[in-house]
């Protein structure tokens, strides 16, 4: 089941010729989820081929570089004759502002738009096999981050052992894999735990938006496959990072270590580093506990495939 991240915008507050304002698109089994929508997001979606089939938009905070793309995106969706509803999730206390932004052109969108306020610990969206959780961040306005966390998968089915126990090939295999016991013709009962292994973890992605390092980022997901963390500044501007409620690349890597993240993507790169983010990468890799190659400063348009932790596509 594919899980793909496309970085639509990786810039800080001021865009550059190489980087658009913040936006991340996540595709999972045909469903599109959008995290923040900086100015020009709809063009980035066209440019990098994500399409506009977004069911949920998760807003971390209402600074312009994270939300000014919403009116244009809604207009583009309307021009494409969208009828499906769109849910927009936003921090507690910001619904009125976001509603004004949605209606910025003086008329309501031609399709339903639902605005949902969320706070630390809330499940913003629950789907059949995963959920998106909100968690507290530390920025200079009302803000949250989001974690997409898949449910555990069934354990592996030991077909060979099931056949050794006398289970006939067919529907009884499926029942056992679903956790139901089966009775054989001779009256023997085979229990699921005899032929099904321990549940296997799903995948998880954590997206912080703009924030200082926080404990909530560490607690929201256990060993995320990908942590997308604010890394606005390199070490040379560490004091400014603190003053402006952002993080450095080194701090992002330290948080990644504490979460047990497998991969780290450094986001929201200040325009001070236009054209060169090598120091961010070097400083993060100096402290990252995992494989240094698993740290990146993604370019706009870069895609990351998220495999299952056990490298099993089933």
Secondary structure per residue as TSV (DSSP state, phi and psi in degrees):
chain	resnum	aa	ss	phi	psi
A	1	X	-	360.0	111.3
A	2	X	-	-64.9	141.8
A	3	X	E	-135.6	112.1
A	4	X	E	-129.2	135.0
A	5	X	E	-107.7	129.4
A	6	X	E	-118.1	122.3
A	7	X	E	-84.8	106.0
A	8	X	E	-84.4	-31.4
A	9	X	E	-152.0	127.4
A	10	X	-	-124.7	9.4
A	11	X	B	-80.6	163.8
A	12	X	-	-78.0	-152.8
A	13	X	S	-61.0	-30.8
A	14	X	S	-110.6	121.7
A	15	X	-	-68.4	161.3
A	16	X	-	-124.3	178.5
A	17	X	S	-67.5	-20.6
A	18	X	S	-100.8	-23.2
A	19	X	-	-127.8	129.4
A	20	X	-	-87.7	161.2
A	21	X	S	-61.6	167.3
A	22	X	S	-58.2	129.8
A	23	X	E	-171.5	136.9
A	24	X	E	-132.7	130.2
A	25	X	E	-107.4	130.5
A	26	X	E	-119.6	124.8
A	27	X	E	-109.2	127.3
A	28	X	E	-136.0	112.4
A	29	X	T	48.2	48.4
A	30	X	T	85.3	-7.0
A	31	X	E	-98.9	137.1
A	32	X	E	-107.5	128.1
A	33	X	E	-121.5	135.4
A	34	X	E	-118.6	131.4
A	35	X	E	-113.9	108.9
A	36	X	-	66.6	157.9
A	37	X	-	-150.2	79.6
A	38	X	-	-67.6	169.2
A	39	X	T	-53.2	133.2
A	40	X	T	83.9	10.5
A	41	X	H	-58.2	-39.5
A	42	X	H	-62.8	-35.3
A	43	X	H	-68.7	-38.8
A	44	X	H	-62.5	-36.3
A	45	X	H	-65.8	-38.0
A	46	X	H	-67.4	-46.4
A	47	X	H	-61.2	-39.2
A	48	X	T	-106.4	10.8
A	49	X	T	70.5	30.0
A	50	X	-	-81.8	-22.5
A	51	X	-	76.7	175.5
A	52	X	S	-112.8	16.1
A	53	X	-	-80.0	69.4
A	54	X	E	-100.7	125.5
A	55	X	E	-94.0	-29.6
A	56	X	E	-140.2	137.0
A	57	X	E	-116.5	124.0
A	58	X	E	-109.2	112.8
A	59	X	-	-98.6	126.8
A	60	X	S	-81.1	-36.7
A	61	X	-	-168.1	169.5
A	62	X	-	-101.8	30.1
A	63	X	-	-71.5	147.4
A	64	X	H	-56.5	-36.8
A	65	X	H	-71.3	-1.7
A	66	X	H	-115.2	-11.5
A	67	X	H	-134.7	-11.2
A	68	X	T	-69.1	-9.6
A	69	X	T	-83.0	-7.7
A	70	X	H	-64.4	-49.0
A	71	X	H	-57.8	-45.3
A	72	X	H	-64.6	-38.6
A	73	X	H	-64.0	-43.2
A	74	X	H	-64.2	-39.3
A	75	X	H	-62.6	-43.1
A	76	X	H	-63.1	-42.6
A	77	X	H	-60.7	-42.6
A	78	X	H	-64.3	-42.3
A	79	X	H	-62.6	-25.4
A	80	X	T	-88.8	15.4
A	81	X	T	62.0	36.5
A	82	X	-	-64.8	138.7
A	83	X	-	-122.8	-19.7
A	84	X	S	-68.5	143.5
A	85	X	-	-68.6	156.2
A	86	X	E	-124.2	130.1
A	87	X	E	-101.0	129.6
A	88	X	E	-115.5	124.6
A	89	X	E	-104.2	135.8
A	90	X	E	-147.1	154.6
A	91	X	E	-61.5	151.7
A	92	X	T	-51.8	137.6
A	93	X	T	87.8	3.4
A	94	X	-	-117.5	7.0
A	95	X	H	-60.5	-44.0
A	96	X	H	-63.1	-43.0
A	97	X	H	-63.2	-43.1
A	98	X	H	-67.2	-37.9
A	99	X	H	-61.1	-40.1
A	100	X	H	-62.8	-37.0
A	101	X	H	-68.8	-41.5
A	102	X	H	-59.8	-38.1
A	103	X	T	-99.1	25.4
A	104	X	T	-59.6	-28.0
A	105	X	T	-90.2	7.2
A	106	X	S	89.7	3.1
A	107	X	S	-144.1	152.4
A	108	X	-	-73.9	150.7
A	109	X	-	-59.5	155.4
A	110	X	S	-80.7	2.8
A	111	X	S	-133.3	158.5
A	112	X	-	-66.0	133.9
A	113	X	E	-124.3	119.2
A	114	X	E	-106.7	131.7
A	115	X	E	-107.9	126.8
A	116	X	E	-124.0	120.1
A	117	X	E	-84.5	139.2
A	118	X	E	-135.6	155.9
A	119	X	-	-139.7	-175.4
A	120	X	T	-54.0	124.4
A	121	X	T	90.1	-9.4
A	122	X	-	-74.6	145.6
A	123	X	E	-89.8	106.9
A	124	X	E	-69.3	-36.4
A	125	X	E	-150.8	126.4
A	126	X	E	-113.2	119.7
A	127	X	-	-108.3	-176.6
A	128	X	S	-62.8	-37.9
A	129	X	S	-126.4	8.6
A	130	X	E	-161.6	169.9
A	131	X	E	-141.4	158.1
A	132	X	E	-112.8	117.4
A	133	X	E	-103.2	141.5
A	134	X	E	-93.1	147.1
A	135	X	E	-142.9	157.3
A	136	X	E	-69.9	137.7
A	137	X	-	-123.2	170.5
A	138	X	B	-121.9	84.1
A	139	X	-	-119.9	179.6
A	140	X	S	-93.1	30.6
A	141	X	S	-159.1	177.0
A	142	X	S	-66.3	126.2
A	143	X	-	-153.1	154.9
A	144	X	E	-143.7	163.0
A	145	X	E	-111.4	176.8
A	146	X	E	-137.5	144.3
A	147	X	E	-126.9	123.2
A	148	X	E	-90.1	117.9
A	149	X	E	-127.4	116.9
A	150	X	E	-78.3	152.2
A	151	X	-	-67.1	158.5
A	152	X	-	-61.9	146.8
A	153	X	B	-93.9	162.4
A	154	X	-	-60.1	152.9
A	155	X	-	-69.0	165.6
A	156	X	-	-68.0	138.8
A	157	X	B	-89.5	124.4
A	158	X	-	-91.0	86.4
A	159	X	H	-60.8	-42.9
A	160	X	H	-59.7	-44.6
A	161	X	H	-68.4	-36.6
A	162	X	H	-60.7	-41.7
A	163	X	H	-67.5	-36.6
A	164	X	H	-62.0	-32.9
A	165	X	T	-79.4	-6.1
A	166	X	T	96.1	9.7
A	167	X	-	-75.4	122.7
A	168	X	-	-72.0	144.7
A	169	X	S	-60.5	130.7
A	170	X	S	143.0	-148.3
A	171	X	H	-58.8	-29.6
A	172	X	H	-65.1	-30.4
A	173	X	H	-58.8	-47.7
A	174	X	H	-63.1	-41.9
A	175	X	H	-61.6	-44.0
A	176	X	H	-62.9	-41.9
A	177	X	H	-67.0	-26.0
A	178	X	T	-81.5	-5.4
A	179	X	T	98.1	14.5
A	180	X	-	-105.1	139.2
A	181	X	-	-75.7	156.4
A	182	X	E	-130.6	150.5
A	183	X	E	-108.8	132.0
A	184	X	-	-86.7	171.6
A	185	X	T	-61.1	-30.0
A	186	X	T	-87.0	6.8
A	187	X	S	92.4	-7.7
A	188	X	-	-66.3	137.0
A	189	X	E	-104.9	126.4
A	190	X	E	-104.9	125.6
A	191	X	-	-92.2	150.8
A	192	X	G	-56.5	-38.6
A	193	X	G	-66.3	-13.1
A	194	X	G	-75.6	-24.5
A	195	X	T	-130.3	-1.2
A	196	X	B	-120.3	129.4
A	197	X	-	-75.4	-177.1
A	198	X	-	-64.8	148.9
A	199	X	-	-54.6	144.9
A	200	X	B	-106.2	139.8
A	201	X	-	-66.1	147.5
A	202	X	-	-83.0	-163.4
A	203	X	-	-106.3	161.5
A	204	X	E	-149.1	145.5
A	205	X	E	-131.2	130.6
A	206	X	E	-115.0	128.1
A	207	X	E	-123.1	118.6
A	208	X	-	-87.6	-25.2
A	209	X	-	65.2	-156.0
A	210	X	S	-84.3	128.7
A	211	X	-	-169.1	151.6
A	212	X	B	-71.7	164.8
A	213	X	-	-59.7	135.2
A	214	X	-	-135.8	152.9
A	215	X	H	-68.0	-31.2
A	216	X	H	-61.2	-34.1
A	217	X	H	-62.4	-36.1
A	218	X	H	-71.1	-33.3
A	219	X	H	-89.1	-17.2
A	220	X	S	-73.1	-28.3
A	221	X	S	-147.5	140.7
A	222	X	S	-86.1	115.7
A	223	X	S	49.4	64.1
A	224	X	-	-61.5	148.2
A	225	X	S	-71.2	-30.8
A	226	X	E	-144.5	125.6
A	227	X	E	-108.0	120.9
A	228	X	E	-104.9	106.4
A	229	X	E	-121.1	144.1
A	230	X	E	-52.0	128.2
A	231	X	-	-144.6	55.1
A	232	X	-	-58.1	-37.6
A	233	X	B	-124.4	158.4
A	234	X	-	-92.3	-177.9
A	235	X	G	-58.5	-29.6
A	236	X	G	-64.7	-18.1
A	237	X	G	-122.0	32.9
A	238	X	H	-60.8	-39.6
A	239	X	H	-65.0	-40.1
A	240	X	H	-67.0	-34.5
A	241	X	H	-58.1	-45.1
A	242	X	H	-65.0	-45.3
A	243	X	H	-64.1	-33.1
A	244	X	T	-101.9	10.0
A	245	X	T	62.9	47.1
A	246	X	-	-125.4	-173.5
A	247	X	-	-129.0	160.7
A	248	X	B	-95.6	165.9
A	249	X	H	-61.6	-38.8
A	250	X	H	-64.3	-43.1
A	251	X	H	-64.0	-37.9
A	252	X	H	-61.1	-40.9
A	253	X	H	-67.2	-36.6
A	254	X	H	-63.9	-40.5
A	255	X	H	-65.0	-41.3
A	256	X	H	-57.7	-41.3
A	257	X	H	-61.4	-42.5
A	258	X	H	-72.0	-25.6
A	259	X	H	-83.2	-18.6
A	260	X	T	76.7	25.1
A	261	X	-	-62.7	141.2
A	262	X	S	-78.4	-39.7
A	263	X	E	-132.9	152.2
A	264	X	E	-131.4	127.4
A	265	X	E	-114.8	127.3
A	266	X	E	-94.4	122.4
A	267	X	E	-120.1	169.5
A	268	X	-	62.3	51.1
A	269	X	B	-76.4	124.7
A	270	X	-	-60.0	146.9
A	271	X	G	-65.6	-13.0
A	272	X	G	-58.9	-25.0
A	273	X	G	-107.3	27.4
A	274	X	T	-54.7	127.5
A	275	X	T	85.8	-12.2
A	276	X	-	-152.7	117.1
A	277	X	-	-124.0	26.0
A	278	X	H	-61.8	-36.1
A	279	X	H	-66.0	-38.9
A	280	X	H	-56.3	-48.4
A	281	X	H	-65.3	-45.8
A	282	X	H	-63.2	-45.4
A	283	X	H	-68.4	-36.7
A	284	X	H	-68.0	-42.1
A	285	X	H	-67.5	-26.0
A	286	X	H	-60.7	-31.1
A	287	X	H	-114.1	-13.3
A	288	X	-	-65.1	129.9
A	289	X	S	-78.0	-22.2
A	290	X	S	-88.9	-159.6
A	291	X	-	-66.5	124.4
A	292	X	G	-58.3	-28.1
A	293	X	G	-69.4	-13.0
A	294	X	G	-88.6	9.1
A	295	X	E	-107.0	133.1
A	296	X	E	-143.3	155.2
A	297	X	-	-109.7	93.5
A	298	X	-	-65.8	143.1
A	299	X	-	-81.9	157.2
A	300	X	T	-57.2	133.3
A	301	X	T	93.2	-12.0
A	302	X	-	-67.2	141.5
A	303	X	E	-117.9	141.8
A	304	X	E	-125.1	127.7
A	305	X	E	-89.9	134.4
A	306	X	-	-106.0	105.0
A	307	X	-	-80.3	166.8
A	308	X	-	-67.5	150.5
A	309	X	T	-56.2	-31.3
A	310	X	T	-95.9	14.1
A	311	X	S	57.6	30.7
A	312	X	-	-108.3	125.8
A	313	X	-	-85.8	0.8
A	314	X	-	-82.4	360.0
